[in-house]
Amino acid sequence: MIKKCLFPAAGYGTRFLPATKAMPKEMLPVVNKPLIQYGVEEALDAGLNQIAIVTGRGKRALEDHFDISYELEHQIRNTDKERYLVGIRRLIDECSFSYTRQVEMKGLGHAILSARPLIGDEPFAVVLADDLCLNPEGDSVLAQMVKLYNQFRCSIVATMEVPSDEISKYGVVAGEPIRDDIWRVSHMVEKPKPEDAPTNMAVIGRYILTPDIFEIIEQTSPGKSGEIQITDALMQQAQQGCVLAYKFKGRRFDCGSAEGYIEATNYCYENFYLTGKAF
């Protein structure tokens, strides 16, 4: 059983400067809830209640958010404003939170490796909080992936089709189809030029990883921009064993970009906040 979910959250959020100069990008609100809370809710709903967060300098707000604020609780006790804290109280009550720091920004692979003391020798999920994934009509993306892991017992990456002019923003996969929405990965490349991309299937910010990935990352040389890419480590894992690519059901919003962030805010406001659905 997978119980741990890792949130790499040490990045600078440079695409959202100056807003992220003093505030973690993971705390940017979509309507009235920060991005990382959506991610933790998705993890808990998938049965993952041990939350590990890789932080960095200036990220103290993440720890404060998943903690009790006694002064605030006292001020709003017995008022209608208490209802706004129902969701975060549930997470604080039902999840455990552990933190470590990524001292240097050396890529997603390095951030994941930094969390090894928190994860140990067991499979785990990885969520990039600025990828907001929603599936109101069914299982969350992580819940879908946990079910697949229980069947296949190997690393899994979530993928979606993207236009050719956006290929260079993503890790891209190719492989042998197992069924319409699952491929056994044979090739992965990080941010290729459109003409060099093996497919238009892009990896988004949801992973399930087996613990042997840590040793593979340790042996992975820095790639583009001198960073240790999780894509390179997963390619090595795919060659040694098995990695699956899964075309998930639902919608994904790139909240690391202004366009995606605004689209997500409008969607959540219209479909959840105004309608009074679980939010």
C-alpha positions in Angstrom: 0.0 0.0 0.0 1.2 3.5 -0.8 0.9 5.9 2.1 3.4 8.6 1.4 3.1 11.6 -1.0 6.0 13.9 -1.7 5.6 17.6 -2.6 8.8 19.2 -4.1 8.3 22.8 -3.1 11.7 24.4 -3.0 11.6 26.2 -6.3 11.7 30.0 -6.7 8.5 30.3 -8.8 10.2 32.8 -11.1 7.4 32.6 -13.7 5.2 34.4 -11.1 7.5 37.2 -9.9 7.1 39.5 -8.2 4.2 37.7 -6.4 6.6 34.9 -5.5 9.4 37.1 -4.3 8.3 36.7 -0.6 5.5 34.1 -1.0 5.9 30.4 -2.0 4.3 29.8 -5.4 2.6 26.8 -3.8 0.6 29.2 -1.6 -0.9 31.1 -4.5 -4.7 30.9 -4.0 -7.1 29.5 -6.6 -10.2 31.3 -5.5 -9.7 31.0 -1.7 -7.5 27.9 -1.3 -3.8 27.6 -1.9 -2.5 25.3 -4.6 -0.7 23.0 -2.2 -3.9 22.4 -0.3 -5.6 21.1 -3.5 -2.6 18.7 -3.9 -2.8 17.4 -0.3 -6.5 16.9 -0.6 -6.0 14.9 -3.7 -3.4 12.8 -1.9 -5.6 12.1 1.1 -8.5 11.2 -1.1 -6.3 8.7 -2.8 -5.4 7.2 0.6 -2.0 8.9 1.0 -2.0 10.5 4.4 1.8 10.7 5.1 2.8 14.0 3.5 6.5 14.9 2.9 7.4 18.4 1.7 10.7 19.5 0.3 11.1 23.2 1.1 13.7 25.9 0.8 14.5 29.4 2.1 11.4 31.6 2.4 9.0 28.7 2.5 7.9 28.8 6.1 4.3 29.7 5.1 3.9 26.0 3.9 4.5 24.7 7.4 2.4 27.4 9.0 -0.6 26.6 6.7 -0.6 22.9 7.8 -0.6 23.8 11.4 -3.2 25.2 13.9 -3.4 29.0 14.3 -4.7 29.4 17.8 -5.1 33.1 17.5 -7.1 32.9 14.3 -9.2 30.0 15.7 -10.0 32.1 18.8 -11.0 35.1 16.7 -13.5 33.3 14.5 -14.8 30.7 17.0 -18.6 30.4 16.8 -18.9 32.6 13.7 -19.9 31.7 10.2 -16.3 32.1 9.1 -15.4 28.8 10.8 -16.7 27.0 7.8 -13.8 28.3 5.7 -11.4 26.2 7.9 -13.3 22.9 7.6 -11.1 21.6 4.7 -7.7 22.5 6.2 -8.7 21.2 9.6 -9.5 17.8 8.0 -6.0 17.7 6.5 -4.3 18.6 9.8 -6.3 16.0 11.6 -6.0 13.1 9.1 -2.5 13.7 7.7 1.0 13.8 9.1 3.4 16.3 7.7 7.2 16.1 7.6 9.7 18.6 6.0 13.2 18.7 4.7 15.1 21.4 2.9 16.7 21.3 -0.6 19.7 23.5 0.1 20.6 23.9 -3.6 18.2 24.0 -6.6 19.5 21.2 -8.8 16.4 20.0 -10.5 13.4 17.8 -9.8 15.5 14.7 -9.6 17.7 16.2 -6.9 14.6 17.5 -5.0 13.1 14.0 -4.9 16.5 12.6 -3.8 16.5 15.1 -1.0 13.4 13.5 0.4 14.9 10.1 0.7 15.2 10.3 4.6 11.4 11.1 4.7 10.3 8.4 2.3 12.5 5.4 3.2 12.4 2.1 1.3 8.8 2.2 0.1 6.8 3.3 -3.0 5.5 6.9 -3.0 3.7 9.4 -5.0 5.0 12.8 -6.2 2.8 15.8 -6.7 3.9 19.1 -8.3 1.5 21.5 -6.7 1.5 24.0 -9.5 -0.1 21.3 -11.7 -3.7 21.5 -10.5 -5.5 18.3 -11.6 -9.3 18.0 -11.2 -11.7 15.3 -12.1 -15.1 16.2 -10.6 -16.9 13.2 -12.3 -14.7 10.5 -11.0 -11.5 9.4 -9.2 -8.8 12.0 -8.8 -5.6 11.6 -10.9 -3.7 10.2 -8.0 -6.5 7.8 -7.1 -6.5 6.5 -10.6 -2.7 6.0 -10.5 -2.8 4.3 -7.1 -5.2 1.7 -8.6 -2.8 1.2 -11.5 0.1 0.7 -9.1 -1.8 -1.9 -7.1 -2.2 -3.8 -10.4 1.2 -3.3 -12.0 3.6 -2.6 -9.1 6.0 -0.3 -11.0 6.7 3.4 -11.4 4.0 5.3 -13.3 3.9 8.8 -14.8 0.8 10.8 -15.7 0.7 12.0 -19.3 -1.4 14.1 -21.6 -1.4 15.1 -25.2 0.0 18.6 -25.9 0.3 20.7 -29.1 3.6 20.5 -30.9 4.4 24.1 -30.1 4.3 23.3 -26.4 6.4 20.1 -26.5 9.6 21.8 -25.5 8.1 22.7 -22.1 7.7 19.0 -21.0 9.3 15.6 -20.6 8.0 13.5 -23.5 7.5 9.7 -23.5 7.0 7.0 -26.1 6.4 3.3 -25.6 4.5 0.1 -26.3 0.7 0.3 -25.7 -0.7 -2.0 -23.1 -4.2 -0.6 -23.5 -5.7 2.6 -24.9 -4.6 4.7 -21.9 -1.4 2.9 -20.8 2.0 2.5 -22.4 5.1 0.7 -21.3 7.8 3.4 -21.6 10.6 2.7 -24.0 11.8 6.3 -24.5 11.8 9.5 -22.5 13.3 12.9 -23.3 13.4 16.1 -21.3 12.1 19.2 -23.1 12.9 18.2 -26.7 12.5 20.4 -29.8 9.2 19.6 -31.6 11.0 18.0 -34.4 13.0 15.7 -32.0 10.0 14.7 -29.9 9.2 10.9 -30.1 5.4 11.6 -29.5 3.2 14.4 -28.2 2.6 12.6 -24.9 3.9 14.9 -22.2 4.6 14.1 -18.5 2.7 16.2 -16.0 3.2 16.7 -12.3 1.9 13.4 -11.0 4.2 10.4 -10.4 4.2 7.1 -8.5 7.8 5.9 -7.9 9.3 2.7 -6.6 12.1 3.2 -4.0 14.9 2.0 -6.3 14.5 5.4 -8.0 16.7 6.9 -5.3 19.8 4.9 -6.2 19.2 5.6 -9.9 19.0 9.3 -9.3 22.2 9.1 -7.3 23.9 7.7 -10.4 22.2 10.1 -12.9 24.4 12.8 -14.3 23.2 16.4 -14.6 21.3 17.1 -17.8 20.0 20.3 -19.3 20.9 23.4 -17.4 23.1 21.4 -15.1 20.1 19.9 -13.3 19.4 16.3 -12.3 16.3 15.4 -14.3 13.8 12.9 -13.0 13.1 12.1 -16.7 16.7 10.8 -17.1 16.4 8.6 -14.0 13.0 7.2 -15.1 14.5 6.4 -18.5 17.2 4.4 -16.8 14.5 2.7 -14.6 12.5 1.9 -17.7 15.5 0.2 -19.3 16.2 -1.8 -16.2 12.7 -2.8 -15.4 9.3 -1.2 -16.1 7.8 2.3 -16.1 4.3 3.0 -17.3 2.9 6.1 -18.8 -0.8 6.7 -18.1 -3.1 9.1 -19.9 -5.2 10.2 -17.0 -8.9 11.2 -16.9 -9.7 14.7 -15.8 -8.4 18.3 -16.4 -4.9 19.7 -15.7 -4.2 23.4 -15.3 -0.6 24.7 -15.5 -0.8 27.1 -12.5 2.8 27.9 -12.9 1.8 30.1 -15.8 -0.4 33.2 -15.6 -2.7 31.8 -18.3 -3.2 28.5 -16.7 -3.6 30.0 -13.2 -6.3 32.4 -14.4 -8.0 29.5 -16.3 -8.0 27.4 -13.1 -9.3 30.2 -11.0 -12.2 30.8 -13.4 -13.0 27.1 -13.6 -13.0 26.6 -9.8 -15.0 29.7 -9.2 -17.7 28.8 -11.7 -17.9 25.1 -11.0 -17.3 24.8 -7.3 -17.4 28.1 -5.4 -20.6 29.5 -7.0 -22.4 26.2 -7.0 -21.5 25.4 -3.4 -20.0 22.0 -4.3 -17.2 20.6 -2.1 -14.5 23.1 -2.3 
